[in-house]
Amino acid sequence: MTPLFDHADFRKASGSGTGDCVEVAITEHTTDLVGLRDSKNPGNAVLVVTSEEWIAFSGALS
């Protein structure tokens, strides 16, 4: 896992149920970065994007 997100509180959408989902984390130490991981493999790699990239991506989904 990416050390910046070792102790991060990853969250997934409340409507996602128990299925395989993407989890998202922002920590107090990395407020300008967003960590993304696969909920079915939480110990695998974390994709790190900037907060601007996350806003653009999540905004495009709406």
CNS distance restraints for C-alpha pairs under 8 A (distance, minus, plus):
assign (resid   1 and name CA) (resid   5 and name CA) 7.20 0.50 0.50
assign (resid   1 and name CA) (resid   6 and name CA) 6.41 0.50 0.50
assign (resid   1 and name CA) (resid  43 and name CA) 6.04 0.50 0.50
assign (resid   1 and name CA) (resid  44 and name CA) 5.87 0.50 0.50
assign (resid   1 and name CA) (resid  45 and name CA) 5.04 0.50 0.50
assign (resid   1 and name CA) (resid  46 and name CA) 5.96 0.50 0.50
assign (resid   2 and name CA) (resid   6 and name CA) 6.39 0.50 0.50
assign (resid   2 and name CA) (resid  45 and name CA) 6.63 0.50 0.50
assign (resid   2 and name CA) (resid  46 and name CA) 5.86 0.50 0.50
assign (resid   4 and name CA) (resid   8 and name CA) 7.98 0.50 0.50
assign (resid   4 and name CA) (resid  29 and name CA) 7.63 0.50 0.50
assign (resid   4 and name CA) (resid  30 and name CA) 7.22 0.50 0.50
assign (resid   5 and name CA) (resid  25 and name CA) 7.66 0.50 0.50
assign (resid   5 and name CA) (resid  27 and name CA) 7.40 0.50 0.50
assign (resid   5 and name CA) (resid  35 and name CA) 6.93 0.50 0.50
assign (resid   5 and name CA) (resid  46 and name CA) 7.85 0.50 0.50
assign (resid   8 and name CA) (resid  25 and name CA) 6.24 0.50 0.50
assign (resid   8 and name CA) (resid  26 and name CA) 7.23 0.50 0.50
assign (resid   8 and name CA) (resid  27 and name CA) 6.07 0.50 0.50
assign (resid   9 and name CA) (resid  25 and name CA) 6.00 0.50 0.50
assign (resid   9 and name CA) (resid  26 and name CA) 7.79 0.50 0.50
assign (resid   9 and name CA) (resid  27 and name CA) 7.65 0.50 0.50
assign (resid  10 and name CA) (resid  23 and name CA) 5.61 0.50 0.50
assign (resid  10 and name CA) (resid  24 and name CA) 5.18 0.50 0.50
assign (resid  10 and name CA) (resid  25 and name CA) 4.54 0.50 0.50
assign (resid  10 and name CA) (resid  26 and name CA) 7.87 0.50 0.50
assign (resid  11 and name CA) (resid  23 and name CA) 5.09 0.50 0.50
assign (resid  11 and name CA) (resid  24 and name CA) 5.29 0.50 0.50
assign (resid  11 and name CA) (resid  25 and name CA) 6.38 0.50 0.50
assign (resid  12 and name CA) (resid  16 and name CA) 7.05 0.50 0.50
assign (resid  12 and name CA) (resid  21 and name CA) 6.90 0.50 0.50
assign (resid  12 and name CA) (resid  22 and name CA) 6.42 0.50 0.50
assign (resid  12 and name CA) (resid  23 and name CA) 4.60 0.50 0.50
assign (resid  12 and name CA) (resid  24 and name CA) 6.29 0.50 0.50
assign (resid  13 and name CA) (resid  23 and name CA) 7.89 0.50 0.50
assign (resid  16 and name CA) (resid  21 and name CA) 6.91 0.50 0.50
assign (resid  20 and name CA) (resid  38 and name CA) 7.36 0.50 0.50
assign (resid  20 and name CA) (resid  39 and name CA) 5.85 0.50 0.50
assign (resid  20 and name CA) (resid  40 and name CA) 5.73 0.50 0.50
assign (resid  21 and name CA) (resid  38 and name CA) 6.14 0.50 0.50
assign (resid  21 and name CA) (resid  39 and name CA) 5.31 0.50 0.50
assign (resid  21 and name CA) (resid  40 and name CA) 7.34 0.50 0.50
assign (resid  22 and name CA) (resid  36 and name CA) 6.52 0.50 0.50
assign (resid  22 and name CA) (resid  37 and name CA) 5.65 0.50 0.50
assign (resid  22 and name CA) (resid  38 and name CA) 4.92 0.50 0.50
assign (resid  22 and name CA) (resid  39 and name CA) 5.75 0.50 0.50
assign (resid  23 and name CA) (resid  36 and name CA) 5.60 0.50 0.50
assign (resid  23 and name CA) (resid  37 and name CA) 5.29 0.50 0.50
assign (resid  23 and name CA) (resid  38 and name CA) 6.24 0.50 0.50
assign (resid  23 and name CA) (resid  39 and name CA) 5.92 0.50 0.50
assign (resid  24 and name CA) (resid  34 and name CA) 6.91 0.50 0.50
assign (resid  24 and name CA) (resid  35 and name CA) 5.67 0.50 0.50
assign (resid  24 and name CA) (resid  36 and name CA) 4.76 0.50 0.50
assign (resid  24 and name CA) (resid  37 and name CA) 6.75 0.50 0.50
assign (resid  25 and name CA) (resid  34 and name CA) 5.82 0.50 0.50
assign (resid  25 and name CA) (resid  35 and name CA) 5.05 0.50 0.50
assign (resid  25 and name CA) (resid  36 and name CA) 6.59 0.50 0.50
assign (resid  26 and name CA) (resid  30 and name CA) 6.41 0.50 0.50
assign (resid  26 and name CA) (resid  31 and name CA) 5.97 0.50 0.50
assign (resid  26 and name CA) (resid  33 and name CA) 6.65 0.50 0.50
assign (resid  26 and name CA) (resid  34 and name CA) 5.14 0.50 0.50
assign (resid  26 and name CA) (resid  35 and name CA) 6.46 0.50 0.50
assign (resid  27 and name CA) (resid  31 and name CA) 5.86 0.50 0.50
assign (resid  30 and name CA) (resid  34 and name CA) 7.44 0.50 0.50
assign (resid  31 and name CA) (resid  51 and name CA) 7.63 0.50 0.50
assign (resid  32 and name CA) (resid  50 and name CA) 5.88 0.50 0.50
assign (resid  32 and name CA) (resid  51 and name CA) 5.22 0.50 0.50
assign (resid  33 and name CA) (resid  48 and name CA) 6.53 0.50 0.50
assign (resid  33 and name CA) (resid  49 and name CA) 5.72 0.50 0.50
assign (resid  33 and name CA) (resid  50 and name CA) 4.48 0.50 0.50
assign (resid  33 and name CA) (resid  51 and name CA) 5.23 0.50 0.50
assign (resid  34 and name CA) (resid  48 and name CA) 5.64 0.50 0.50
assign (resid  34 and name CA) (resid  49 and name CA) 5.36 0.50 0.50
assign (resid  34 and name CA) (resid  50 and name CA) 5.97 0.50 0.50
assign (resid  34 and name CA) (resid  51 and name CA) 5.91 0.50 0.50
assign (resid  34 and name CA) (resid  54 and name CA) 6.96 0.50 0.50
assign (resid  35 and name CA) (resid  46 and name CA) 5.91 0.50 0.50
assign (resid  35 and name CA) (resid  47 and name CA) 5.68 0.50 0.50
assign (resid  35 and name CA) (resid  48 and name CA) 4.65 0.50 0.50
assign (resid  35 and name CA) (resid  49 and name CA) 6.65 0.50 0.50
assign (resid  36 and name CA) (resid  46 and name CA) 5.50 0.50 0.50
assign (resid  36 and name CA) (resid  47 and name CA) 5.03 0.50 0.50
assign (resid  36 and name CA) (resid  48 and name CA) 6.34 0.50 0.50
assign (resid  37 and name CA) (resid  41 and name CA) 7.67 0.50 0.50
assign (resid  37 and name CA) (resid  42 and name CA) 6.28 0.50 0.50
assign (resid  37 and name CA) (resid  44 and name CA) 7.52 0.50 0.50
assign (resid  37 and name CA) (resid  45 and name CA) 6.88 0.50 0.50
assign (resid  37 and name CA) (resid  46 and name CA) 4.99 0.50 0.50
assign (resid  37 and name CA) (resid  47 and name CA) 6.34 0.50 0.50
assign (resid  38 and name CA) (resid  42 and name CA) 5.80 0.50 0.50
assign (resid  38 and name CA) (resid  44 and name CA) 7.72 0.50 0.50
assign (resid  49 and name CA) (resid  53 and name CA) 6.09 0.50 0.50
assign (resid  49 and name CA) (resid  54 and name CA) 6.52 0.50 0.50
assign (resid  50 and name CA) (resid  54 and name CA) 6.32 0.50 0.50
assign (resid  51 and name CA) (resid  55 and name CA) 6.15 0.50 0.50
assign (resid  52 and name CA) (resid  56 and name CA) 6.23 0.50 0.50
assign (resid  53 and name CA) (resid  57 and name CA) 6.08 0.50 0.50
assign (resid  54 and name CA) (resid  58 and name CA) 5.93 0.50 0.50
assign (resid  55 and name CA) (resid  59 and name CA) 5.75 0.50 0.50
assign (resid  56 and name CA) (resid  60 and name CA) 6.18 0.50 0.50
assign (resid  57 and name CA) (resid  61 and name CA) 6.73 0.50 0.50
assign (resid  58 and name CA) (resid  62 and name CA) 7.00 0.50 0.50
